[in-house]
Amino acid sequence: MSRFALYGRRKSGKDIWANFNQYGLNPTYADLVRHDITKDCYRPGLTFDAVVCDPPYGIRIPSKRDARIVSERTDAVSHLLSELIKFSFRHLRPGGRLVYWMITTDEYTDNEMLVHPGFLIIANGDQLLTGHLRRRLIVMVKRVSVLS
């Protein structure tokens, strides 16, 4: 989502707040935060109902000679998603939801999913981007109790 959509500098009805209204949600208690997920700047014990994220992938349409670069960027994205899941586990209330996009290819298998014992995957949707690149919308719910 562009910064214009985040801060409402688009045409009326084309921003994040319009989405809240469309789904009958009260945006009074909602807020948006943009920051580096690898740097947890929140006090311990602070909880959220949901974390919704479209992380930067740093991957454009690759050519065959760019396979090494794509591999390196995919590793970086995996690290970023791992940090997102750990952050969400620390700051989501039990029953809270983590929703994020994950870049994949048309050769995706469920083995590529990052799993955490504190989360249950409840949705895994697919969207074609271009060529062989795809992204998956992942929805996880934080388990009420987790054995450590």
C-alpha positions in Angstrom: 0.0 0.0 0.0 1.4 3.4 -0.9 1.9 6.1 1.7 -0.9 8.0 -0.1 -3.3 5.2 0.7 -2.1 5.0 4.3 -2.5 8.7 5.0 -5.6 9.4 2.9 -4.0 11.6 0.2 -6.0 9.8 -2.4 -9.5 10.5 -3.8 -12.2 10.3 -1.2 -13.1 6.7 -0.4 -9.8 5.3 -1.6 -7.9 5.0 1.6 -7.4 2.6 4.5 -10.2 4.3 6.5 -12.7 3.7 3.7 -11.8 0.0 4.0 -12.9 0.1 7.7 -16.1 1.7 6.7 -16.7 -0.8 3.9 -16.5 -3.7 6.3 -18.5 -2.0 9.0 -15.6 -1.7 11.4 -15.1 1.3 13.7 -11.7 2.9 12.8 -11.7 4.9 16.1 -9.4 2.4 17.8 -7.4 1.4 14.8 -4.0 2.8 13.9 -1.3 2.3 11.4 2.4 2.0 12.3 5.3 1.8 9.8 8.6 0.6 11.2 11.4 -1.9 10.9 9.9 -5.1 12.3 13.4 -6.4 13.1 13.7 -3.7 15.7 11.1 -4.2 18.4 10.5 -0.8 19.9 7.4 -1.7 22.0 7.4 -2.2 25.7 7.1 -5.8 26.9 3.5 -6.9 27.5 2.0 -4.5 25.0 -0.5 -6.5 22.9 -2.4 -6.0 19.7 -5.5 -7.6 18.3 -4.0 -8.0 14.8 -0.8 -7.4 12.9 -1.3 -6.9 9.1 1.7 -6.6 7.0 2.8 -6.4 3.4 6.6 -6.7 3.8 8.9 -5.4 1.1 10.3 -8.2 -1.0 13.0 -6.4 -2.9 12.4 -8.8 -5.8 11.5 -7.6 -9.3 10.9 -9.7 -12.4 14.1 -11.6 -12.6 15.9 -12.9 -15.7 17.6 -16.3 -15.6 21.0 -14.7 -15.0 19.6 -13.0 -11.8 18.9 -16.4 -10.1 21.7 -15.8 -7.5 20.3 -12.4 -6.6 16.8 -13.7 -6.3 18.1 -16.5 -4.0 19.9 -14.0 -1.8 16.8 -11.8 -1.6 14.6 -14.7 -0.9 16.8 -15.6 2.1 16.5 -12.0 3.3 12.7 -12.1 2.9 12.6 -15.4 4.9 14.6 -13.7 7.7 12.2 -10.8 7.6 9.1 -13.1 7.8 10.7 -15.0 10.7 11.2 -11.8 12.6 7.6 -10.8 11.8 6.3 -14.0 13.3 8.5 -13.7 16.4 7.4 -10.1 16.9 3.7 -11.1 16.4 4.0 -13.9 18.9 5.4 -11.5 21.5 2.8 -8.8 20.9 -0.5 -10.4 19.8 -3.1 -11.3 22.4 -4.2 -14.9 22.5 -6.6 -15.4 19.6 -5.1 -12.4 17.8 -4.3 -12.6 14.0 -1.2 -12.2 12.0 -1.9 -11.4 8.3 0.9 -11.0 5.8 1.8 -11.5 2.2 4.6 -14.0 1.3 6.4 -14.0 -2.0 6.6 -17.4 -3.7 6.9 -18.9 -7.2 4.7 -21.2 -9.1 6.7 -24.1 -7.6 5.5 -23.3 -4.1 4.9 -26.1 -1.6 3.6 -25.9 1.9 7.1 -26.9 3.1 8.1 -23.3 2.4 5.7 -22.0 5.1 7.4 -20.6 8.2 5.7 -22.3 11.2 5.6 -21.4 14.8 4.1 -23.6 17.6 2.3 -20.6 18.9 0.3 -20.0 15.7 -2.3 -21.9 13.7 -2.5 -21.2 10.0 -6.1 -20.6 9.1 -5.8 -19.3 5.5 -3.2 -19.6 2.7 -4.4 -17.9 -0.5 -2.6 -17.5 -3.8 -2.3 -14.5 -6.1 -0.4 -14.5 -9.4 1.9 -11.5 -9.8 3.7 -12.0 -13.1 5.5 -14.7 -14.9 6.3 -17.4 -12.3 6.2 -15.0 -9.3 3.2 -15.3 -6.9 2.4 -14.1 -3.5 0.4 -15.8 -0.8 -1.9 -14.2 1.8 -1.2 -16.0 5.0 -3.5 -15.7 8.0 -2.4 -17.1 11.4 -4.2 -17.0 14.7 -2.2 -17.0 18.0 -3.0 -20.1 20.0 -4.6 -19.5 23.4 -2.1 -21.8 25.1 1.3 -22.9 24.0 3.5 -25.4 25.6 7.0 -24.0 25.7 
